[in-house]
Amino acid sequence: MWYIVGALLGGFPLAQGSVYLLMNRKFAHFTTALIVSIIIIAAICVLMSPIAIPEDFAGKLTGKVFEWKWVRLFSIPINIYALIFLVGGAIYSAIRYYAKADHQARFKGNIFIAIGGLLPGIGGTFTRMGHVNVLFVTELVGLSLIYLGYKIIKTNNRKQAK
């Protein structure tokens, strides 16, 4: 379950929100159906994979316990998709707002969201290299930065509405 929730569902929901904000509805609906289908197939394969605890197992959660090593490959395109649309969408939005003096909070908020979206990917890379604990730190910092970016934008929107 840890692998399904973390590796397969980690960034997708946030990225898909960006897709719905920035792309047309037809594309957003299509990619939702496509990626959710891939996630369902991947989750079934993960659940069906025999588990083999390595002799050097130190109790850390890792995908290395799967006997079907290929199931870990599902997370790569899903997380690249998430990176492109979450981080790319935030960078695109930041660039749009950079030159507008009255939208500097949106620029700054999107920079925080982009950095926050990138950090779990960096942590996931460290996990694949055997440094699982890095993922927990990068996820916490990343989610905190995404939330901070959201709050900056939301607070500014309230100020402008008054």
N, C-alpha and C positions, 0 to 999 in steps of 0.2 A: 504494500500500500504506500509505503514511504516513496518508493521509486515512481509510482504512478502519480501521486500528488505532487511530488517535487520535480522530477525530471520531465514528465509529460505535461503536467498542468501548470507548472511554475509561472511562466510568463505569458502564456497564451491568452488568458482572460483579459489581462491588461492591454496586451497588444491588439486584441480584437476590438476593444473599446476605441482604440486609436483608429482602427480601420473604419469603424462606423462613424467616427467624427470626421475623418479626412477623405474617405473614398465614397463612391456612389453606393447606394443601397444594394444594387444587383451584385456588385463585386463583393461587398461585405457579406451578403447572404450566401453567396457561392463559397467564399473562403471559410465561412463558419461551417457549412455542411462538409466541406472537404477535410478541414483540419480536425473537426470533431470525429469524423469517420476514421481518420488515421489514428487518433487518440484511442478510440474504442478498440480498434484492431490491435494496437500496441498494448493496451491494458490487458486484453485477453491473452496475448502472447506472454506478457510478463507474468500473469497469474498462472499460466500453464507451464512455464519454464521450471524444470527441476532446480532445486537449490542445492548447492554444494558449499558447505562452510570450509574455507581454506584453513590449513593447519596453523597459519600465522594470524588467524582471525583475532582481532583485539576488541571486538564488540562494537566497532564503528560501522554505521550503516553505509553500505557500498553496493554498487551494481555488480561487483566482481563475484558475488555469490551465485549469479545465474549461470547454470550450465549451458544454456543456450546463449552464448555471448552476443549473437546477432540481435537479440532483443534490445540491447542498449543503443543500437543504431537508429531506432525510431526517434529517440530524443533529439538527434542532430537536426533534421529538417524542421521539426516543430519549434525548436529553440532558435534556429536561424530565422524562421518566420517571425517569431516573437521579437527578436532583436531588431530586425528590419523595420517592423511596424511600430514597436513601442519606442525604441531609441530613435529610429529614423523619423518617426512621426513627431517626436518631441523636438528633434533638431530642426526639422522642417518648420515647425511652428515657431521655434525660437528665431530662426532666420527671418520669417515673415514679420515678427514683431520687433526685431532689432532696431530698425530704422525709425520706428514710430515712437516719438517721445512720450506720447500718452499711454503707451503699452509696455513700458519697461518692466513692470511687475510680471506681465505675461512672458516676456523674454526670459527674465530670471527664473521664474517658476518652471518653464520648459527646460532650461539648462539643468536644474536640479532633477527633474524627471528623467532627462536623458542619462545623466550620470547614474542616477539610482537604478535605472533599467539596465544599465551596462554591468553593474557590479555583480549581480547574481550569475551572469554569464561567465565572468572572470572566476568567480567561486566554483562554478560547475567545471571549468577547465582544470582548476586545481584539484577538484575531486577526482577527475579522471586520471590525474597523475598520482593519486594516492593520499592527497592532503584534504581529507573530508572536512575537518574542522574549519578550514578557510571558508567553505560554503556558508556555514551558519553565520559567520561574522559579516560576509559580504551581502547575504540576504537581509540581515537586520539593518545594516547601514543603507543598503539599496532601498528597501521599503521605507525607511525613515526619510531618505532624500526625496522619494516619490511623494510621500505624504507632505513633506515640507513644501515642495514645489506646488502641489495642489492647494495647500493652505495659502501660499503667497498669491496665487491667482485668484482664489475664492475671496480672500480678504480684500484684494484690490477691486474685484467686481462689486462687492458690497459698497465700498467707498464711492465708486463711480456712479452707482445707482442712487445714491443720496443726493 
